[in-house]
Amino acid sequence: MDQEQVKSSLKDNLVELDKRHFIHPTSSLKQQHESGAPFIFTEGKGVYVTDISGKKFLEGMSSLWNVNIGYGRKELAEAARAQMEKLAFSNSFSSYSNEPAIRLAAKLAEITPGDLNAVFYTSGGSEANDTAYKLVRYYWKLKGFPKKTKIISRKKGYHGVNIGATSATGISPFHEMASSMAPGFLHVDTFSTEALRECIAREGADTIAAFISEPVQGAGGVNIAPDGYFQEIRKICSENNILLIADEVITGFGRTGKLFACEHYHVVPDIMLLAKGITSGYIQLGAVVLTEQIHKELTALSEGVMLHGYTYSGHATACAVALKNIEIIETERLVENSRIMGQQLLKGFQKIKAEVDIVGDVRALGLMGAVEIRDPLANNRFPAPISPKVSEECAKRGLIIRTVGFEGMDTIVFAPPLVINKREIEELIFILRESLLVVQNHM
């Protein structure tokens, strides 16, 4: 067999094995069983990934909003190898510790805003969310307010898929999957501070532990808050003795043109949740960062063992990789590049909007953006989502994007690696425009 036949045979074999044995997250089980994986990626470099057939794609989503420093960074592989050869893993229970976990906690305390100063490690964003819900309830119990257990979040917000994180998520299809919401979770309108005040008045501030929000909603459609919204949220929480949790799992580590998105609003939360960009996806890691005051109060009031933790909390290799990842973000000025390239991305979206009739609202903050699809005749959304067709056309031309089509939304979302340059932005915009026009012309 020649080389192309070998590749084809290998791909067919892997597709069949995938169909039989690999249950994919957030995927259609039926489609997977019938068709197998549409792409099997084998390598990546910079903003590009290559599939098993040799086709190269510009990754317009950093995979899952997380490959911030781009693909193929040997520095992170070297950091992982060095740590693995020295001490791959050491548990953090019973106050045991390791050097990378300590140094990363100190670094996170240094770079997060305000007095956020103490870190609890998890393996990812969903675990960070569930940890935060338990910690705030534990905190209020220790302070003598055991009824303060409810968590308020926003409609269209996404916080993960653990049972608590799913319950906090404000996107109803996630609730319908297993029909088992955890108690004590409430949802308010996305950008209404008055809705939050009404919810607090109705439920009673003495029953509410925390309000949680993404500074910019991700999976809900890249929804950017209006001026003054988060400042008012901070004020409402402080007035009602409610903790403010910022879910920066997607928005952290430069994604929005600031190191952390809450810095756009000059707001310091009581708790910040981190994952994804903390290691740029090179290894699994999440974190819950608490203010100095909350940490001190938990320490002073708790007795005995705090019975919460994960096997991989403070994983030595993951923390070593995170330290190197943050170093690269700082030395290569990727936060600044995110801001500048984000402006180029938004200009490209705006140009497309002026030229393509089916494009509605466009928006971006740093390298986190969205393009909405609309029916130009009805000046509204089409009866069925059109964005999946755009995604298919983009993939044919070498661009990976993600679509959001639930709850009446028909939106394409973008989050390319922070290392992207102007030429690559232009390539992204060119392919997107061509794909949109193809879809529009065939309607």
N, C-alpha and C positions, 0 to 999 in steps of 0.2 A: 504493500500500500504506500502511496505517496503521503507527503506530510499533511495535505488537506484531508485525505481519507482517514488518516490516524486521528486528527482533531475531531472530525465528524463522528467517528466511532466512539471516541472518549466522551464527547458531549452526549451522545445518545445513551451511553451507559450511565453517565451521571444523572441525566434527566430521569431515567427509569428508577435508579436508586433513590433519587429525591422524592419521586412520586410515592414510592413504597414506604419510605422510612422517616422522612423529615416533615414534621408538622410545623408549618410556618406561622409565625406570629402575625396578627393583623392581616390575614390573607383569606381568600376564598378557598375553603377546603375542597369544594367541588371542582373549582377551576384548576387547583393544584393537581388533583387526582386525574383530571382529564388531560391537562396540557403540560403539566410539569413546570419547572422554573423557566420564565421567559428569558432570563439572563443568568448566567453563572460567571461571576466575576473572578478573575484570577490574579490581577495585579493593579496597582495604582501608582500614579506619580503626579505630584502637584495637585491640580484640580481635575485630573483625568483618571478614569478607571478603564480597564480593558477586560472584555469578556473572553470566554474560552475559545471563541471562534476568531479572536484577534481584533475585533472591532473596538475602537476607542470612543469613549463618551465623556463629555464634560459633565461633571457631577454638580448639577445645579442645586442640590440639597445637602451637600456635605454628608451624604448617606442618610442619616437621621438627625440633621441639624448639628452634627457633633464633630466632624473631622476638621476642626478649626485651622490647624496648621498645615493641612493638606496631607496627601498620601505619600508613602515611601520615605518617610523621614527616618534615616538610619540612626539619628541621635537617640530616638526613643527606644529603638531596638537595642542599642548599645547600653542605654541606661538600665533597661530591663535585664539584659544578660549579666551585666556587672552585679546587679543586686541579687539576681537568682543564684549566681555562683557564690555569693557571699552569704546571703540569707534570703531565700525565696519567700518564706512565710513564717510568721510567728504570731500566735494568737494574742489578742489584746484583752482577754478576760482577766479577772482577778488583778487588774492594774498592771499586768505585764505590758511591755512596750517595745518599740524598736525605733531606731534612729530616723528612717525616712518618714514614718508617721508623725514623729515629734516635729521634725523640721518642716514638713508640709503644713501641719497645724499652725505653726508659728508664721509661716509665709502667708497662709490664708488670713490670719489675724492682721497681718501687715497690710494686705492689699484690699480687703473688703472695707466698705465705708464705715464711718463712725466708730462705735465701740463694739462692733461685732468681733468677738475675741476668743471664742472657745468652740471646738470642733468635735462633732460625733460623726464617725465614718460609716458609710453604707456601701453597698455594691452598685448602686445606681439611683436614678431619680425617683422611681416608684417607692423604693425602700426609704429614701430620704423623706418623702412625703409622709408615709405611714409612721416613721420615727417622729417627725415633728408633731403629728396629731397626738401620739402617746405622750411625748414630752410636755406639751402644753397642758394636757389634762393632768399629768403628774405634778406639774408646777403649781397649778391652781389648787389641787388637792393638798399639797404640802402647805400652801399659804392659807388654808382654812376656807377655801371656796370650792367644795367638792361638786357643786351643781354646775360649775362653769365647765361644760364638756362639749358644747356645740361648736361646730366649725362652719363658718359662712364662706362660700366661694362664689365665683361669678359664672353666669351662663356663658357658654362657649369657651370656658377655661378648660385646660387639660392638665391633669396632675399625675397621670400614671394609671396602672392597671392592677395593682394590689387591691384588696377589697376596700380598704379605706381610701386609697388614691382614686379608685374608680368612683366611689361615692362622692368625693369632692369634685371630680370632673363634671363640668356643666354641659356635657354633650350627651343627649339622651340615648342614642344608640349604644353607647358603652354600658348604660344601665340595663338595657334590655337583653344583653347577651346571656346573663345567668340569672337575671331577675332576683338578685339578692343584695340589695343596697344595705350598707351598714347604717345603723341609726345615728341620729345626731348631726346630719349634714344638711345644710340649707344653701339655696342658690338665689342670687339676686341679679337684676338686670346688669348687663355688661358695663355700662358707663354711667349708671345712675347712682349718685351719692345719696339722693333722697330715698331710693329703694333700700339702701343699706340702713339708713336711719329708721325707716319704717319697720324693717325686719328686726332691728334691735329693740325698738319700742314694743313690737308685738310679742317677741320671744322673751324679752327681759334681759338686760345686760348681765345680770347675775347668773345667767345660764350659758353665756357665750364665752368660749375659751379664746377663739382666734378668728381672724379674717385672713384668708389666703388668696393670693392673686399672682399670676404671671405679670411682670411689668409690661410686656408685650405678649398678647396671646399668640401661641404658635399654631397648634393643630386646629384651633378654632378659626383660623383664617388670617393670621398676622394682623390682629386688631390693635391699633395704636391708640393709647388713651389721649383724650383732649387735654389741652392745657389746664392745669389746676386740679385735675381729677385725683391724682394720688396724694397731692398735698392735703386735699380735703379728707381723703380716706385716712391718712395718718392722723389728722386732727380728730376725726370721729372715733377712731380706735383708742386714742389716748384719753379722750373725754369719758369713754365708757369702760375703761379698764379692760380692754380687749387687746390681745397681742396681734401684731401685724406680721404675717409671714410672706416673704417675697420668694416665689418659686422662680429662681433664675437658672433652672436646669437647662433650658434652651438658650436663654438670653445672656448667660454669664460668659466671661472670658473673651470679651471683645465683639461678640456677635452683632451688637447694635451700634458700634462706634464708640462706646464707652466700655471700660473693663466690666462694669456691671450696669444693667439697664436702669436700675433704680436711681443711678447717678444722674440720669437725664432729668429727673424730677426733684432732685435735691432732697430725697426722702431716705431715711435710714430705718429699715425694718427692725423688729425685735428678733426675728429669725430669718436666715437666708438659706435656701436650699440650692445645692450645686450638684452637677453631674456632667454628662456629655463632654463639653469643652474642657473640663478639668484635666482630661488626659487626651483630648481630641479623638476619643474612640479607640485608642491603641490598646487599652486595657480597661476593665470595668472598675468604676469607682464613683461614689457619690459622697456628699457631705451635708451635714446640718450645722450651720454656724450660729451660735447664740451670742447675745450681747453679754458684756462683762457683768452687768447687774443680774441678769437671769442666771448666769453661771454661778455667781456668788450665792444667790439665794437658794438655788438647788443644792449647792454644796452645804450651806449652813443648815438647811431644814431637813435634808434627807438623812435617814438612819438605815443601817444595814446595806443590803445589796440592791442597786437599781437593776431590776430584772428585765433588761432589754439589751439586745446586742445580736450581731450576726457573726458567723464564723469568720467572714472576711473583713470585718471592721478593722480598719488600720492595716490592710494588707501591705506588707513591706514593699513588694515589687510594684504594686499599683501606685503607691505613694512616691516611689522613686521616679516612676514614669511621669507622674503629675508634676513633680518639681522640675524635671527637664522640659516638659511641655510649657509650663509657665515661663521658664527662662527664655525659651524661643519666642513666645508671644511678646515678651518684654524687649529682648535684644533686637528682634526684627521689626519692631514697631507695628505689630499687626493690628492693634486696636486703631491706630491712626489710619492704617491702610483700609480697614473696614469702613471707617468714616468716609474716606475719600472715594473709594470704589463704590460704596453705597450710594453716594451722590450720582455717580456715573450710571449705576443700575437704575435709579429712579428716573433719571433723564431719559434713559432708553425706554422704560415703561411708558413715560409720558408721550414720547414720540410714537410709540406703537398705538397708544390710545387715540392719538390724533389721526392715525392712518387706517385703523382696523375697526369696523363698525361694531363687532361683537364684543369689544373690550369696554368694560365699564370703569369702575373705580380702580385706580392703581395707587400703591403706597409702598414705602420702604423706610426703615430706620436702620442705618448701617447696612450690613449685608443680610438683612432679613426683610423680605418683601412679598407682595402679593399683587396679582392681576385678577380682577373679577370678570366673569363672562356674563353678558346680558343680551337680551333680545332687543335689537335696536328699534324694531317696529313698536313693540309694547313698552319699550324703555324699562324692561323688567327682566327677570331671569327666565330662561327657557323652561318648558315643563319638565324636561329631563336634563341632567347635567351634561354639558358639552365638553367640559374640561378633560375628561378621560380620552376623548378623541384627539384633543390637542396634545396630550401626553404621548399618545401613540405616534403621532406625526413627529414630535420632538425626538423620540427615541430612534425613529428611522433615520433622522439627520444627525444623531450623535449627541443628544442632550437629555439628561435625566432630570425630570421635574417631579413634583408631587401635587396631587389634586385633592381638594376638599369638597365633597359633594353631599354631605349630610345636612339635615335640618334646613333645607332650602338654599344652602350655600352652593355656589358653583365658582370655585376659586382655585387658582394656581398659586402655589406658594414656593418661595425660593430662599435658599440659605447656602450659597456657595462657600467654599473654603476661604478663609480670611487672607490667604496668600494670592488670591486671584488678582490679575493685572488688567490694565485697560483693554488690551487686545482680546483677552479672554472674555471680558464683559461684553465687548462688541460681538464676539462670536455667539455668546449666549443670546443676546438681543436679536441678532440676525436669524438664528434658528427658530427662536420663539415667534418672531414676526412671520417668517415663512410658513410655519406650522399653523398659526392662527389664520392666515389668509387661505391656506388649503382647506381648512375646516369650514371657514366662512363661505368659500366659493362652491362647496359641495352641499350646502344646506338648501 
